[in-house]
Amino acid sequence: MSVTTDTINLHTKGHADAHDITNRVAQLVRDTGLQNGTVTVFCPSSTSALTTIEFEDGCLQDLRRLFDEIADQARDYAHNTRWGDGNGHAHARAALLGPSLSVPFVSGELTLGTWQQIIFVDFDNRPRQRELVAQVIGE
């Protein structure tokens, strides 16, 4: 069993800015030379998240609308009252999706479905520089 750890750096715009990181994750797996295992991507941030979706404009618009309905930025958030940074909605949204995603790989290839991509979503209310941690475990 082998374990490798790497990073993926992103510059985001905030406000539900979504990035397709599928190819970067797949390349990290290929670079290890491992054939079978699992890759886990983790974002050390409480205002961003990872998930899978078909990365196309319609799905992304639907996802953003869903989060606007569930955790509207205009609502009152206790976090905003305490810290005054206006990103209470971003924390709530990120908590709903979660900070990590694991994908098995077989014969060196991710086992994603045909229309399934790995996406990183930054819900914060301003641009950010993000560094994701990717850990590949396998043989």
N, C-alpha and C positions, 0 to 999 in steps of 0.2 A: 504494500500500500504506500502510495506517495501523496504528499500534500504540497501544493504550491500556492503562494499568495501573491496577488498583483493588485494594481489599482487602475481605475478608469477615471480620468479627469474630465469634467464637463463645466462649461460656462453656461449658466442658465439665465433666463429672463424673469423667472418667478411667475406668479399668477397662473398656475397650472401649466407651465411650460413643459411639454413632453418631449423626451428624446428616445429614439429607437436605438438601443444599445446591443441588439441581437448580434450583429456582425462582430462587434468588439468582443463580446463574451465568447462567441464561437471561435474567434481567433486566439483568445487566451487559452481555450481548451486545446486547440490544435497545437499551439506553441509548446504545451507541456509534453506532447508525444504520448500522453496517456490514451488508452483506448476505451475504457469503461469506468464510469464513476458518476460523480455529481459535482456540479459547479454551483456555488452559492454566492450570490451578489448581495452585499449589505451596504446600506447608506447610513453613515453615522450622522444623522440629522433628524431632528424631530419635526421638521416642516417639509419633508419630501418622502417619497415612497417608491416602491417597485411593484410592478404587476405585469401581466401579459394581456395583450389585446391585439386585434388587427389594427396595425398602425396605418390608418387612413383617415382622411379629414373628417368624414362622417362619424366614425366611431369616436374620434378624439373630441369632436364637438359635443357628441352625446355624453361622453364622460364628464366633460367640463360642466355641461348643463346639470347633470345629475349632482355633482358636488355643489353647484350654486344652489340647488334646491335643498340639499341635505344640510349643508354648512355654509349658509349665505354669509359673505364677508360683511354685510351691513348689520348683522345681528350683534347684540351686546355679548361680549365674551369677558369673563372674569380675568382671563390672562391679559387682555388689553388694558383693563382697569389697573391691574397691578404693575405691568411693565411699560405700558404706553407705546408699544411697538406696532400695534395694529395687525398682528398676524395670528391672533387667536384662532381664526378660521383655518389657517394653514396647519396648525397643530392638530386640530380635530380631523381635518381631511387626511392628513398623513397617518394618523392613528387608525383610520378605517381601512386603509390599504396595507400598511405595515412596512417595516424597514428592510425586509429581505425577501429573497426569492431563490429557490433551489430548483435546478433543472438537471435531470439525469442525462448522461451522454453515453452512446453506444457506438463502438467502432469509430471513436473520435468525433462524432457528430451529435449535436444537441437533438433531443427527442421532441422538439416542438412540433405542434400541428402545422398544417399547411398555411393557415392564416393567422398564426400566433407569433407575435413578436414580444420580446422583453422590452419593457419601457420603464424609464425613470421619469417621475413627475415631480417637479418642484412647485410646491404650493405657496411658498413664501411670497411676501408682498414686494420683493425687490430682487434685482439680479444677484446671483451668487456664484461663487466658484465652488464646485462640489468635487469631492474625491470619494469614489465608491471603492469598496474593498471586494475583490473577487477571490474566492478560495476554491481551488480545484482539488478534489480528493478522488483517487482512483488507482487503477493499475494498467 
